[in-house]
Amino acid sequence: MEILLEQGVDTVFGYPGGAALNIYDTLYSYEKRSQIRHVLTAHEQGAAHAADGYARATGRTGVVFATSGPGATNLVTGIATAFMDSIPMVAITSNVANSLIGRDAFQEVYITGITMPITKHNFFVNKVEDLAHAVREAFRIAETGRKGPVLVDVTKDVSAALCEFTPQPKQKPNKVKPLAEQEAIEKIAEYINQAERPVIYCGGGVPAADAGNELKELIEKADIPITYTMMAVGIVGYQDEHSLGMIGMHGSVAANKAVDQADLVLALGTRFSDRVALNMEKFAKNAIKVQVDIDESEINKNVIVDLSVLSDVKYFLTKVLPLVDAKKRSAWLEQIAEWKQSSVMAQCPEAKLHPRDIINTMCDMTDQETIYVTDVGQHQMWAAQYIKHRNTKAFLTSGGLGTMGFGYGAAIGAKVGCPNQRVIHITGDASFHMNLNEACTAVSENLPIITIIMNNHVLGMVYQWQSSFYEKRYSATTPERKTDFVKLAEGFGVKGYRAETPEEFEKAFAQALQQTGPVWIECIINPEEKVLPMIPNGGTVEDIILN
């Protein structure tokens, strides 16, 4: 507990159990003194997602506690979610006593082995003398370089033992960052100055490096359009003339065409994932490709580039800016504006309430500081496409792992971490069935989170794929569930509304904004609404589906 305070921790999320009793007994005193707040979730997975959401929204390391056995394994999906998106998290699990390790004791599990592939590092602590060092190192590793989750597994006898505690100041993270070499910086500046059709393509590494201001300066000075992955939504304003929108499978026509026709692609803090470079051999085929990333393992992993730079993105941008010429690229931006104008996506004509209407209304009625949290599915893509804001810590979503059930826990973590900001949780009926148990947490903590449930009564994204590629053979995607979300909300102690038209949604949302506790708004949408545009796996911009 003292080390948590030493690391600046004021909040932990978790769920107690037998092996964790000593830790929770000590936590009791710190809660009573209001030094550390513990948020009890309905499920350990919800606690892991809450720690993740807390970290994304605040920029600080999230902390989660769990007991041994199933308590620890219930963290696995949340840890993997944080790992794939490079989110700093420290998971502290309790295990059986050291004398019982390896004997298949009640609720014993080899959690360090299980989580080894999905953590930056993990520690098994079976000596009390090692505990302080392990916890301090967990925070240092989680916060250094490319951020990510670290697990510390503590045996029960260690949590009961005594040893001398020596306070230490918190070590500053990122003591050693890879920094771009001057020769490479000059070469890239030369590429930018010579390019006629450059595009900046950025990912989660830009907000992680807090490099948004430097990036904006480069965009404006050199008049370069920018596209981004889902992890960098909000890096530029929705209406910014330089914004191409999101790239990839469900990216905009303008973004995908611009990258296809670019003569230079500058990739910053991004890994060319298969949802972006759907055909890796043909991605940006006409361009000089430059990759700047803090993690050497990402260089040339998916797409072979012409020049790679191992560097902190903020440092790179700071150094390249003075070498870049101020110039206008009017013809290139005019072509992009034309693509934008000619690619407004059609909506389902039979529908009364469209996802775009819901998101537009929601954004128009809230301020720019609102935090949006999504689950995974069609609603996630609609949100990434249409949310209007410029704030990279205000769009929280599971990008790499695509975790259905991420949203409610993450929204709770975001609201706990940022109590003065509005938090809106956007979900679908299928995703929400995976995490709605956390409503009891939102009620117990009196968190005024507004949950927008886009209910199309199908497993929307898979249903769309079956519609487009499997001859409408809807295998296991039409569950015929009878859940009444308004009645269910009442059972949890949540205020519930239902909307079937834009007018009903606007009225319900206006009332939701006035509530002091959690709210659900069930929005009935047509199952034939699709996320468009769409490029099939392995395809290029030539294969784009527009209707």
Secondary structure, DSSP 8 states (H G I E B T S, - for coil): -HHHHHTT--EEEE---GGGHHHHHHHHHHHHTTSSEEEE-SSHHHHHHHHHHHHHHHSS-EEEEE-STHHHHTTHHHHHHHHHTT--EEEEEEE--GGGTTTT-TT---HHHHHGGGSSEEEEE-SHHHHHHHHHHHHHHHHSSS--EEEEEEEHHHHH------------S-SS-----HHHHHHHHHHHHH-SSEEEEE-THHHHTT-HHHHHHHHHHHT--EEE-GGGTTSS-TT-TTEEEE-STT--HHHHHHHHH-SEEEEES----TTTSSSTTTTTTTSEEEEEES-GGGTTSSS--SEEEES-HHHHHHHHGGGS-----HHHHHHHHHHHHTT-----TT-SS-HHHHHHHHHHTS-TT-EEEE-SSHHHHHHHHH-----TTSEE---SS--TT-HHHHHHHHHHH-TTS-EEEEEEHHHHHHHGGGHHHHHHTT---EEEEEE-SS-HHHHHHHHHHSTT--TT--------HHHHHHHHT-EEEEESSHHHHHHHHHHHTT-SS-EEEEEE--TT----SB--TT--GGG-B--
